[in-house]
Structure formats: structure tokens, C-alpha cells
Amino acid sequence: MKICSLLPSGTEILFSLGLGDQVIGVSDLCDFPQEAASITVVSRSKVDPSVMSSDEVEVAMLKLLTSGENPYDLDQEWLVRESPDVILTQDLCHVCEVDAGQVTGIVAGMEVQPHVVVLEPRTFEEVLESFLQVGRACNAESQADQAVAKMRGRVESIQNRLPVEPLRPRVFSLEGMNPLVVGGHWIPDMLSLAGGKQTMFDGGCSAVRLDWDEIRDYNPDKLFIDLCSSDLARNLREVPWLEKQDGWRDLTSVKNGEVYLIDHSYFSRPGPRVIVGLEILAELTHPTIFSGLVPKKTVVKLDGQSYAGQPDGKLSECFSSYP
């Protein structure tokens, strides 16, 4: 079988099911596992967030969309020539990857119609169901069943150790900055499953832009910052924007040093690594219960005591590796 995956989460699911040797085409964002880097790239973004700030990405995307230009270049000639049996695409976010509309428009004229699988999970449970969806399409139902069973087991192991509701801290997660964005979808589920209290957004909700006042008034005990398409280095470049906001230093999470920057890969990609993301959140939310769940070079934590004595402009220098 020949499979083309146009989204990173789809590629990661395929490799986790042992189907990596059948993947013949990927997007330029499919960088995990390492073997994916050697596969032909057939979809490229016209905006590179790795070298742009959030506001620069916002301006560039708005310019493309208002002009009617698609943010992604999809190699139509390659698709027609290689004629994959299955194409994985998505319909959740036009900013994150090429969407189903662009794909179906191209394949409609192909002599042999591929099976286009649209992955659009909104809740944590639907992320797990995506594995089953891919398994059915790629003749790997048994592998998908086993993978989901193992993930459910890891979720259950966390649930069995969590404290009762009154002992759970108020948490908040930011997936976009300048403008501020809450990722929604499966993120609220993950916060709850990890043992945090988050009452502003329900699991499955759409990504939401919000005003700083809403975060300030909510005043979380723990603030998680996992900016979409951002590794730790980019998170550290972006975070100084927060200290320009009224009341930033007064947040309970800031005063107590409970602000964490986390590699986005474990949250923004609804594939096999979301279970690691859940385990990361569980340890950060309840460090007296969980340990050893955070991969190296994945999280940095604010030193609240050190930051309290620093002038504005030094925020990025006050984070250190966790644990």
C-alpha cells in the first residue's frame, strides 16, 4: 500500500502502527520520527513560524487568506504521478496544515481515486479514535487496537493516582501569544485528565482568542505555555510579551514560580505523543505524586524567587530546565 500523509500527527500515527515503510509522501512539518525526514515532501507551508514571531505569522497568514491565496503548496503533479492508495489530511485548522478541501479538489480529477482520510479529532477520546480510523483505512486494525489499548492503560494509571477534586490546582494552558489563543479541542480534556481544574473551556471547543484580562482574572495556580509550532527556544523568545501585560507579576502562578514552557509537539499534534503530553501535565500539576514522566529538554520552569528581584526584560533568563 502507498500512503501519503499531509499532516504531522497522521505521519506519527502511521509510524506508531508500523506502517512507516508504506509512507511515500509527507508535509514539510512531518519531522517525527526521524525516519520521516527521508520521505518525499509534497506539501509546503508558505509561512515558517520557526523563524517568525507570533505577530509576524499573524500578519503573513492574514495577507495570504485575504488575497485568496492558499497558505500551502501541494504538489499536484506528484499526487497524480504516484497515485497513493490512501491520503491522510485534516479539517481542523487551515493554519496548521493543508486542509481536506484543497486535497479533494486535486484528487477529484485523478484516474484512480485514492481513499482520502480526514482526521479531525476534537476531544481526547477522538484523538484515540483517529488511530482506529487510520487502522481501518490502512489494513492495520489489529495494530491500531493494540496501540489504543496501551494508551488507555497509561491514562488509567494516572487517573488511579490523582487526588480528590478539592486538592486539584487551578490550571491554564496557552497555545498562542500575541494574539492570545487557547487551543481548545483536546487540550481542556488533557488538563482535566492530568488532575487540574480548568473551568473556562470545555473539551472539544474550538480554538479561542481571548483578552489578557480573562487570564488575569482567572489567576491560575499553574500556567502552562505550549505555543503551537514552537519548541522551547521559540517559547522563550515569545514569553517576554507577557510581562508587558497589566498584572502579570501579580498572578499566583508567576509569584510561586509555577509557569512552565513546554515543547508544543506533545499537545498540538493529536497523535501518539499526546499521551506523553498528558503524563507531562500530570507531573507538572502534581509533582508530589508523579515523577520521571517529563522527557529531557521538554520543559523549562520559571524561578519565581529569582524573577521577583529582576527588572522587566529579564523574564526569559529566569527559566531553567525541568526537572
Stockholm file with secondary structure:
# STOCKHOLM 1.0

chainA/1-323         MKICSLLPSGTEILFSLGLGDQVIGVSDLCDFPQEAASITVVSRSKVDPSVMSSDEVEVAMLKLLTSGENPYDLDQEWLVRESPDVILTQDLCHVCEVDAGQVTGIVAGMEVQPHVVVLEPRTFEEVLESFLQVGRACNAESQADQAVAKMRGRVESIQNRLPVEPLRPRVFSLEGMNPLVVGGHWIPDMLSLAGGKQTMFDGGCSAVRLDWDEIRDYNPDKLFIDLCSSDLARNLREVPWLEKQDGWRDLTSVKNGEVYLIDHSYFSRPGPRVIVGLEILAELTHPTIFSGLVPKKTVVKLDGQSYAGQPDGKLSECFSSYP
#=GR chainA/1-323 SS CCEEECSHHHHHHHHHTTCGGGEEEEETTCCCSGGGGGSEEEEEESCCGGGSCHHHHHHHHHHHHHTTCCSEEECHHHHHHHCCSEEEEESSCTTTSCBHHHHHHHHTTCSSCCEEEEECCCSHHHHHHHHHHHHHHTTCHHHHHHHHHHHHHHHHHHHTTCCCGGGCCBEEEESBTTTTEECCTTHHHHHHHTTCBCCSCCTTCCCEECCHHHHHHHCCSEEEECCTTCCHHHHHHHGGGGGGSTTGGGSHHHHTTCEEEECGGGTSSCSTTHHHHHHHHHHHHCTTTCCSCSCTTSEEEECHHHHHTSCTTCGGGGEEEEC
#=GC SS_cons         CCEEECSHHHHHHHHHTTCGGGEEEEETTCCCSGGGGGSEEEEEESCCGGGSCHHHHHHHHHHHHHTTCCSEEECHHHHHHHCCSEEEEESSCTTTSCBHHHHHHHHTTCSSCCEEEEECCCSHHHHHHHHHHHHHHTTCHHHHHHHHHHHHHHHHHHHTTCCCGGGCCBEEEESBTTTTEECCTTHHHHHHHTTCBCCSCCTTCCCEECCHHHHHHHCCSEEEECCTTCCHHHHHHHGGGGGGSTTGGGSHHHHTTCEEEECGGGTSSCSTTHHHHHHHHHHHHCTTTCCSCSCTTSEEEECHHHHHTSCTTCGGGGEEEEC
//
